[in-house]
């Protein structure tokens, strides 16, 4: 099965950056900051774990292609 590492990188960056920005805008417009505060931990957890795993897999594929 072919891995789509570019898509995995884009999705992890979106969850790391895009979701908190969305909830920040939502919190600014509604005035309810609980939206933003409750979205930070899941967004950071999902984004960082996805980003680390994707970067690790990219490095592994580069090392295999060099050999």
C-alpha positions in Angstrom: 0.0 0.0 0.0 1.4 3.4 -1.0 1.7 6.0 1.8 0.7 9.6 1.0 3.1 11.4 3.2 2.4 14.9 1.8 -1.3 14.5 2.7 -0.3 13.3 6.2 1.9 16.3 6.7 -0.8 18.7 5.5 -3.4 17.2 7.8 -1.2 17.2 10.8 -0.2 20.9 10.2 -3.9 21.8 9.7 -4.8 20.1 13.0 -1.9 21.8 14.7 -2.4 25.3 13.3 -5.7 25.5 11.6 -8.1 24.2 14.2 -6.8 26.5 17.0 -7.1 29.5 14.6 -10.7 28.5 13.8 -11.6 28.2 17.4 -9.8 31.5 18.2 -12.0 33.3 15.6 -15.1 31.5 16.9 -14.2 32.6 20.5 -13.6 36.2 19.4 -16.9 36.4 17.6 -19.0 34.8 20.3 -17.0 36.1 23.3 -17.0 32.6 24.9 -13.3 31.7 25.4 -14.1 28.2 26.5 -14.3 27.2 22.8 -10.6 28.2 22.4 -9.4 26.9 25.7 -11.0 23.4 25.3 -9.7 23.0 21.8 -6.1 23.7 22.5 -5.2 20.4 24.2 -6.8 18.1 21.6 -5.4 20.1 18.7 -1.9 20.1 20.1 -2.0 16.4 20.9 -3.3 15.4 17.5 -1.2 17.8 15.6 2.1 17.1 17.3 1.7 13.3 17.4 0.7 13.3 13.7 3.6 15.6 12.8 6.2 13.6 14.7 5.1 10.3 13.2 4.9 11.8 9.7 8.4 13.3 9.9 9.8 10.1 11.3 8.2 8.1 8.4 9.6 10.6 5.9 13.1 10.2 7.3 12.8 6.4 7.2 11.7 6.4 3.5 14.6 8.8 2.7 17.1 6.4 4.4 15.7 3.4 2.5 15.9 5.2 -0.8 19.6 6.2 -0.2 20.6 2.5 0.4 
